[in-house]
Structure formats: structure tokens, C-alpha cells
Amino acid sequence: MIKAIYATLCILILSTGAYAKDDSSQITVATVNGESITKNELDRATNVLAPRTYFHSTLTDKKRKKVEKKALEKLIEKKLLLQYARKNGIKATKKEIEKKEKKIRSSFKNEKSFLYALKRADFTYESFKKELEVDIIMSKFYDKFIKTTYSDEDLKNYYEKNRFKFKEPEKIKAKIIYVKNDPTDPKGKEKAEKKIKEAYSKIKAGEKFADIAAKYSDAMSRIKGGEIGYTHRGRLDSVVDEIAFSLNVGEMSDIIENDKGYYLVLVEGKKPPKQISYKDAKEKLRKELIAKAENEKKKEILEKMKKVAKIQR
């Protein structure tokens, strides 16, 4: 939702911890109808986007370039939407800017910590105030051109016409043992086959599936004894999926092989397909319909703007 993106922009950029390295931060990296996007702005946008894109993974130079490219596209779109808003008479008053500044300042314990945060995010006080103005304009833009609501009657009608979309598929509760076939090892397949056969024999001899999974499985689920909880069709590898859903509760599969390795599956429970009630579907449906409608409105405006815009990267 655009409002969610722009209404919290200032707080997000103040938490990135990015420092300006040199004067190159003011270099123009793109222009949109003559308005510049600086290296400074791109760095901040990249620093905000990177943790979301590569959560729990190392951000290499190659990955950062990829995130940077995505961040630049978002900045260009933001600039186009801002120009559209201003073209349609949307402004931020001095009083509104002062009110927003006061609210953000109140989240810091004192003036010193506020100024330090500005410095860390590589903001001057003037550029910070400018960002507040943009944030207010974009919030008003959202309210006027993008915001969408659906009444309970609208949602109910949609649900009744599309009941087939609100069916919970059949599910199984399963434990899995996966032994990887290492393609870099000439004897990888041979070793994996030996390991899965050993695991299979031990379970058949009476040892607990969970204990063997913890010892033999290469999947992360091994830390929970192979437990993957309830899952529906399509979540597992196609070969494993087909066999797993054919098993009865309490039944274990034979050894399953695919190009990735070997598997054993134990089915511990089953849930038949069921119709999700309107009551249970209502709020999720509301969010999905709103998101879809708002994205379409935003896309339509951007397409119109891009057709006549002069964008230089």
C-alpha cells in the first residue's frame, strides 16, 4: 500500500545507519522530467531495501547492485507520483510539516540524539524538512487517488460469487528424512543411497522415525525430528508429494528417489478439504482486494506518467 510506504519513510531512513563517504553522494544518478535523484538518495533507499531483500544472507557487491537497481526504479516511480500529486494541486502546509517534525523529534530522547540520527542517515536539516514535505504530499496523494475501501456487502457478494476460491485443500501432517545427493562428489549418489537405506533399515527394525531423522536427514526439519507440520499438495517435490498424499495415517513410504537425493516420508495425520467460511475469510479478503485495487490504480497512473516522462538513468 502506498500509504504504508510513504507515511513511515522518514523514520525508516533515519534507522539505516548509512554514512556519507565522500562528496560523490550529491552526484545525480538519474533525472525524472529534469528533477534529480542523487547518489545520496539512492544509497539511503538501497540501505532500507537491502535487509528486506536479503534477510539473513550476505550482501555481496553483486547482490547490492541488484538491490540498487530495484531501489532506483522505486525512486523514479516515487518521483513520478510526486510530480503527479503536485500537478493535481496537492501541497504540504508549513503547519503540517512542523507537526510531523515535532512527532518524529518526540521519538528521540533529546536534540543531540535527533541531530546524530540525521547525520548517520546523511541528512542535513534542510533535506530532512524536504523529505517531510514529500511524505505529507504522498500521504495526501494516496488518500485522494489510491485509497480504496470495500463495504461488508461488497465482500460478501464477492465471496458468494467466488466460493471456489475459498476452499482449504487436503492436508497431511508429515515427517520427512531427506538425504542429499552431492553432485560435486563423484560418489555422492552412492553415499546418499547407502545412508538412506541404513536409515530405512533402522526404522523398520523399530527405531523412532524422529530419532533417525535427527541423525540422518540433511533437511532443516531434522532439528524437529523431521517434522514439517501440516502441508498441502504442491508444497513438496512433485515425486515426494504424489507418494506422500497416497499414504495412510501412520504409514511410511518406501525410499523415494529424485535428482536431488532420497526421501522417506511418514504421514501422521490428514485433513480433508473444506470450505472456508465467509467469517474466517472476510478480513484477509478485504486486504487482498484493497491491495489489488490500489496497486492497479498506482500502476495506471505510473503508466500514464511514463509515457510522457523524460527519464535519464
C-alpha positions in Angstrom: 0.0 0.0 0.0 1.5 3.4 -1.0 0.4 5.0 2.3 2.4 2.4 4.2 5.4 3.1 2.1 5.5 6.8 2.3 3.9 7.5 5.7 6.8 6.0 7.6 9.6 7.0 5.1 11.4 9.4 7.4 11.6 7.0 10.3 12.9 4.3 8.0 15.7 6.4 6.6 16.7 7.6 10.0 17.3 4.0 11.0 19.5 2.9 8.2 22.8 3.9 9.8 24.3 5.0 6.5 27.1 7.4 6.5 28.1 9.6 3.6 31.6 8.5 2.4 32.5 11.4 0.2 31.2 14.3 -2.0 30.0 11.8 -4.6 26.8 11.5 -2.5 25.5 14.5 -4.4 26.1 13.1 -7.8 23.0 12.8 -9.9 22.3 9.2 -10.8 19.0 9.8 -12.6 16.7 12.6 -13.7 12.9 12.5 -14.0 11.5 15.3 -16.0 14.5 17.4 -15.1 14.4 16.6 -11.3 17.4 14.9 -10.0 17.8 11.7 -7.9 21.2 11.8 -6.1 23.6 9.1 -5.1 22.8 10.1 -1.6 19.1 9.3 -2.1 19.9 6.0 -3.9 22.2 4.9 -1.1 19.5 5.5 1.5 16.9 3.7 -0.5 19.2 0.8 -1.1 20.1 0.5 2.6 16.4 0.4 3.5 15.6 -2.2 0.8 18.6 -4.5 1.3 17.7 -6.0 4.7 14.2 -6.9 3.4 15.6 -8.5 0.2 18.5 -10.4 1.6 17.4 -11.1 5.2 19.9 -13.5 6.9 22.2 -13.6 3.9 25.5 -11.8 3.0 25.0 -8.7 0.8 27.8 -9.1 -1.8 28.7 -6.4 -4.3 26.8 -8.2 -7.0 23.7 -8.5 -4.8 23.9 -4.9 -3.7 24.0 -3.8 -7.4 20.8 -5.8 -7.9 19.1 -4.1 -4.9 20.4 -0.7 -6.0 18.8 -1.2 -9.4 15.5 -2.0 -7.8 15.8 0.9 -5.4 16.4 3.3 -8.3 13.3 2.1 -10.0 11.3 2.8 -6.8 12.8 6.2 -6.5 11.9 7.0 -10.1 8.3 5.9 -9.5 8.2 7.9 -6.3 9.4 11.0 -8.2 6.7 10.4 -10.9 4.0 10.0 -8.4 5.1 13.1 -6.5 5.1 15.1 -9.8 1.6 13.8 -10.5 0.4 14.8 -7.0 1.8 18.4 -7.4 0.4 18.6 -10.8 -3.0 18.0 -9.3 -2.6 20.7 -6.7 -1.5 18.6 -3.7 0.7 20.6 -1.2 2.1 20.4 2.3 1.5 23.4 4.5 4.1 24.8 6.8 1.9 23.8 9.8 1.6 20.2 8.6 5.4 20.0 8.2 6.1 21.4 11.6 3.6 19.0 13.2 5.2 16.0 11.5 8.7 17.1 12.5 7.6 17.5 16.1 6.2 14.0 16.1 9.4 12.5 14.8 11.6 14.6 17.1 9.5 13.2 20.1 10.7 9.7 19.3 14.3 10.8 20.3 15.3 11.4 23.9 16.9 14.8 23.1 18.0 17.2 20.5 21.5 15.8 20.4 20.3 12.2 19.6 18.0 13.6 16.9 20.8 15.5 15.2 23.1 12.5 15.5 20.4 10.4 13.7 20.2 12.9 10.9 23.9 12.8 10.5 24.0 9.0 10.5 21.4 9.0 7.7 23.4 11.6 5.9 20.7 14.2 6.1 21.1 18.0 6.5 18.3 19.6 8.5 17.0 21.2 5.2 16.9 17.9 3.3 15.1 16.3 6.2 12.5 19.0 6.2 12.2 18.5 2.4 11.6 14.8 2.9 8.8 15.6 5.5 7.1 17.7 2.8 7.3 14.9 0.3 6.0 12.4 2.8 2.9 14.6 3.6 2.2 15.2 -0.1 2.4 11.5 -0.8 0.1 10.7 2.0 -2.5 13.1 0.7 -1.9 11.7 -2.8 -2.7 8.2 -1.5 -5.9 9.4 0.2 -7.1 11.2 -2.9 -6.1 8.9 -5.8 -5.3 5.5 -4.4 -7.1 4.7 -1.2 -9.8 2.0 -1.7 -12.5 0.7 0.6 -14.9 -2.2 0.4 -18.1 -2.5 2.3 -19.1 -5.7 4.1 -21.8 -6.1 1.4 -19.1 -5.9 -1.4 -17.0 -8.5 0.3 -20.0 -10.8 0.9 -21.0 -10.6 -2.8 -17.5 -11.3 -3.9 -17.3 -14.3 -1.6 -20.6 -15.8 -2.8 -19.6 -15.4 -6.5 -16.2 -16.9 -5.9 -16.8 -19.6 -3.2 -14.5 -22.0 -5.1 -11.6 -19.7 -4.3 -12.1 -20.2 -0.6 -11.5 -23.9 -0.2 -8.8 -25.2 2.0 -7.1 -28.1 0.2 -6.4 -31.5 1.6 -3.5 -31.5 4.0 -1.2 -34.1 5.5 0.9 -33.9 8.7 4.2 -35.5 7.9 7.8 -36.2 9.0 10.5 -36.3 6.3 14.0 -37.6 6.1 16.0 -36.2 3.2 19.5 -37.4 2.2 21.2 -35.1 -0.3 22.9 -36.4 -3.4 26.0 -34.2 -3.6 26.6 -33.5 -7.3 30.2 -32.3 -6.6 31.1 -35.7 -5.2 31.7 -38.5 -7.8 30.4 -41.0 -5.2 27.7 -38.6 -4.0 24.8 -40.8 -5.2 26.3 -44.0 -3.9 26.9 -42.4 -0.4 23.4 -40.9 -0.3 21.8 -44.3 -1.2 23.8 -46.1 1.4 22.8 -43.6 4.1 19.0 -43.6 3.3 19.0 -47.5 3.2 20.6 -47.5 6.6 18.0 -45.1 7.9 15.2 -47.1 6.4 16.5 -50.3 7.9 16.8 -48.8 11.4 13.2 -47.5 11.3 11.9 -50.9 10.1 13.8 -52.5 12.9 11.9 -50.4 15.4 13.8 -47.2 16.0 11.8 -44.0 16.1 11.4 -42.0 12.8 12.2 -38.8 14.7 15.4 -40.1 16.1 16.6 -41.3 12.8 15.6 -38.1 11.1 17.6 -36.1 13.6 20.7 -38.3 12.9 20.4 -38.9 9.1 18.4 -36.2 7.5 20.1 -33.3 5.6 16.9 -31.1 5.8 16.5 -28.3 8.4 13.5 -30.2 9.7 15.9 -32.7 11.3 16.1 -30.4 14.3 12.4 -31.2 15.0 12.7 -34.9 14.2 11.8 -34.4 10.6 8.5 -32.7 11.5 7.2 -30.4 8.7 3.7 -30.0 10.2 0.6 -29.8 8.0 1.2 -29.2 4.3 -1.0 -29.2 1.2 -0.4 -30.5 -2.3 2.3 -28.7 -4.2 4.5 -27.8 -1.3 6.8 -30.8 -1.6 8.8 -32.1 -4.6 6.4 -33.5 -7.1 7.5 -37.1 -6.8 7.5 -36.9 -3.0 4.2 -35.0 -3.0 2.4 -37.7 -5.0 3.6 -40.6 -2.8 3.1 -38.7 0.5 -0.6 -38.0 -0.3 -1.2 -41.6 -1.2 -0.1 -42.9 2.2 -2.5 -43.7 5.0 -2.1 -42.2 8.5 0.7 -44.0 10.3 2.2 -45.3 7.1 5.8 -44.7 6.0 6.8 -44.6 2.4 9.5 -46.8 0.7 12.6 -45.0 -0.3 11.8 -42.2 -2.8 14.4 -41.0 -5.3 14.7 -37.9 -7.4 17.6 -35.9 -8.9 18.2 -34.1 -5.6 18.6 -37.2 -3.4 16.5 -39.7 -1.4 13.5 -39.3 0.9 11.4 -41.1 3.5 8.0 -39.8 4.5 5.9 -40.7 7.5 2.3 -39.5 7.5 0.9 -38.7 10.9 -2.3 -37.0 10.1 -4.7 -36.0 7.4 -7.2 -33.1 7.0 -9.8 -33.3 4.2 -10.5 -30.3 2.0 -13.0 -27.8 3.5 -14.9 -24.7 2.6 -13.5 -21.6 4.4 -16.4 -19.6 5.9 -17.1 -16.0 5.0 -16.5 -15.0 8.6 -13.0 -16.6 8.5 -12.2 -15.3 5.0 -13.5 -11.7 5.4 -10.6 -9.7 6.7 -8.0 -11.5 4.6 -10.2 -11.0 1.5 -10.6 -7.3 2.4 -6.9 -6.8 2.5 -6.3 -8.7 -0.7 -8.9 -6.8 -2.7 -7.7 -3.5 -1.4 -4.1 -4.3 -2.2 -5.1 -5.4 -5.7 -7.2 -2.4 -6.4 -4.7 0.1 -5.1 -1.8 -1.5 -7.0 -3.9 -1.2 -10.2 -4.6 2.5 -9.6 -1.0 3.2 -8.9 0.1 1.2 -12.0 -2.4 3.1 -14.2 -1.0 6.5 -13.0 2.6 5.4 -13.5 1.9 4.1 -17.0 0.4 7.4 -18.0 3.3 9.3 -16.5 6.0 7.1 -18.0 4.5 7.6 -21.5 5.3 11.3 -21.5 8.1 11.4 -18.9 11.8 12.2 -19.7 13.8 9.7 -17.6 17.5 9.5 -17.8 19.5 6.9 -15.8 
